[in-house]
Amino acid sequence: MPLSLGIAVSARVSWWLGAGDPARARLALRLGLKLTLGLALGSAALLVLAHDPIARLYAGGNAQVVAIAGGLLVWVAAYHVADAVQAVCVFVLRSYGVAVASLVVYCVLLWGVGLGGGYVLAYRGVGSLAPLNSPNAFWGAGAFALVLTAGGFIALLWRAVRRYQPLAGSVATPA
């Protein structure tokens, strides 16, 4: 869902930017982000409400696996909302010609904070917090990193939209 929405929203934003109408591009962006957030929150709510029954579908009746998987699905719900927002933002950032900054954000936050943070939480511990020795460490760090990534992309997108200047020769088409 987020990939499809990212492609669709970026196509509409790019079309309006190419037509020389940045106001309609912003409108398409806002609508796309609202739709994305609404669908992601709905999906996340379903995951949170049905995490145990969903885990039972895959656990084969093993209560311990159901408990662990059910707990992880709550992290997946948080992860899904942030992932949906960042996916749409990164596609639209390309519409505004922003690509390298997105790569830097991905490298630092997803690899550094998400993967590195998950490793530290799981196997090393932080300060007085002992190592968790659990997949929750990786899912928690990954979800946190993805929330930061989505926030970073929203800030980059806000900046790109505010600074956008149409190319000379672009003309708005009548609606």
Residue pairs with C-beta under 8 A, 6 or more apart in sequence:
1 39
1 40
1 43
1 84
2 36
2 40
2 83
2 84
2 87
2 88
3 87
5 32
5 35
5 36
5 39
5 84
5 87
5 88
6 87
6 88
6 90
6 91
6 92
7 91
8 32
9 28
9 29
9 31
9 32
9 33
9 36
9 88
9 91
9 92
10 88
10 91
10 92
10 94
10 95
12 25
12 28
12 32
13 25
13 28
13 29
13 32
13 92
13 95
13 96
14 25
14 95
16 22
16 24
16 25
16 27
16 28
17 25
17 95
17 96
17 164
17 166
17 170
18 170
19 170
19 171
19 172
19 173
20 166
20 170
20 171
20 172
20 173
21 172
21 173
22 161
22 164
22 166
25 95
25 161
25 164
26 161
29 92
29 157
29 161
32 88
32 92
33 85
33 88
33 89
36 84
36 85
36 87
36 88
37 81
37 84
37 85
39 84
40 80
40 81
40 83
40 84
40 85
41 81
43 77
43 80
44 77
44 78
44 80
44 81
45 77
47 54
47 73
47 74
47 76
47 77
47 80
48 73
48 74
48 77
51 70
51 71
51 73
51 74
51 77
52 66
52 70
54 70
54 73
55 65
55 66
55 67
55 69
55 70
55 73
56 66
58 69
59 65
59 66
59 69
68 135
71 136
72 135
72 136
72 139
75 136
75 139
75 140
75 142
75 143
76 139
78 143
78 147
79 139
79 142
79 143
79 146
82 143
82 146
82 147
82 149
82 150
83 146
83 150
85 150
85 153
85 154
86 146
86 149
86 150
86 153
89 150
89 153
89 154
89 156
89 157
90 102
90 153
92 157
93 99
93 101
93 102
93 153
93 156
93 157
93 160
94 102
96 157
96 160
96 161
96 164
97 160
98 156
98 157
98 160
101 156
102 153
102 156
105 149
105 152
105 153
105 156
106 149
109 145
109 146
109 148
109 149
109 152
110 142
110 145
110 146
110 149
112 145
113 141
113 144
113 145
113 148
114 141
114 142
114 144
114 145
114 146
115 138
115 141
115 142
116 141
117 141
117 144
117 145
118 137
118 138
118 139
118 140
118 141
118 142
119 137
119 138
120 126
120 141
121 129
121 131
121 132
121 137
121 138
121 140
121 141
122 131
122 132
122 133
122 134
122 135
122 137
122 138
123 131
123 133
124 131
125 131
125 132
131 137
